[in-house]
């Protein structure tokens, strides 16, 4: 586990945003991504009859739809221990294999940081 206070302030920000989205929307996951310009995109899980996206997939889609060309970092707040292969693929598609993905528990404590690749 990583002490959230030890994180870079910009990484701590996306973890906090992801945690807030999860709590505010009452969804299983919250996520946030930071693009190459420093803009952030925040999302929760989408679970409709016709559309199912994880929070991280939704955040990446929001970044793409807003014109982001790359990602600097991503964060997901979830009950599970790691980011799924599909989540990592979405981050990798926009940010590249070396993009860090912070995986945090509901309390905001970062459990692990992996790369999208």
N, C-alpha and C positions, 0 to 999 in steps of 0.2 A: 504494500500500500504506500501511497505517496501522500505526504502531508501537503494539503492544498496550499498552505502558506509558502511552501517551498517552490511552487510553480512560478513560472514567468507570469507577470501580471496579465498579459494578453491571453495566456492559456487559462489562467484562473477565471478570467472574464467569460470565456466560452463555456467552461464547466458550470459557472453560476447561471448563465443564460439557459443552458440545457436543463439544469435542475429546475429552474423557474417554469420553463415551458411544460415540463412533466407535471409539476404540482398544479399549476394554473389550469391545465386542461384535463387533469385526471386521467392521463394516458399512461400506458406501460413504460414508454420511453420518451425522453426529451433529448434533443440534439442541437448542436450549433456548429457552424463552420465559419472559418475566417478566410476571405479570399486574398488574392495577391495585393489588393489595395488597402487591406485592413478592415474592409466592411464585413459585418457579421450577418448571418442568416440563421434564424432560430425556428425550430419546428418540433411538433410532436408526432406520435404515431398516427397514421391515417388508416382507419378501419371501416371502410364502406362496403356495401354489398358488391359494388362494381370496381372498387379500387382499394388495394391494400399495400401500404408502403411503411417501412420502418421510419422512425424519426430521422435517422441519419440519411436515408435515401431521400426523404422529403426535403431536408435542409440542403442537400446537394442539388436537388431539382430546383429549389428556390434560387440558389446561387446562379445556376445555369440560366434560368429564366430571366434573371436580373442582369445578365451580361458578364458574369465572372469568367475569367479566362483560366484561372488556376486556383488552387487552395494552398494556404499556408499550414492550416491545422484543422482538426475536427475533434469534437467531443460528443460523447453519448452518455447519458445517465440512465441506468437500467438495473434491473434485478439480476440479470444474467452476468456471468463472469467475463465474457469477452464479446467483441464485436463479431457479427456473423460474416461469413464469406461474401454474402451479397452486399453488406454494408461496406466492407473493405473494397470491394470491386467498384462501387459507386464513387467512393473517395478517390481511388486510384485513377478512374477514368478522367476525372477533372484535375486532380492534384498531382498525380504521379505516384510511383511506387514508394517514394521516401516520405510521403506526407504522414506526419504523426497523427494517430488517433488515440485520444485519451478516453479510457473507459472508467467511468465512476459509478459508485453506488448511489442509492437515493439520498444519502446524507452528503453527497458531494465529494467524498473521499475517492481519489483516483486509485483504482485497483491496479491498473496496468496502462502502459503506453506502448502501442504497437505501431508499425508502419503499415501503410495500405498495401504494400507490395507483397 
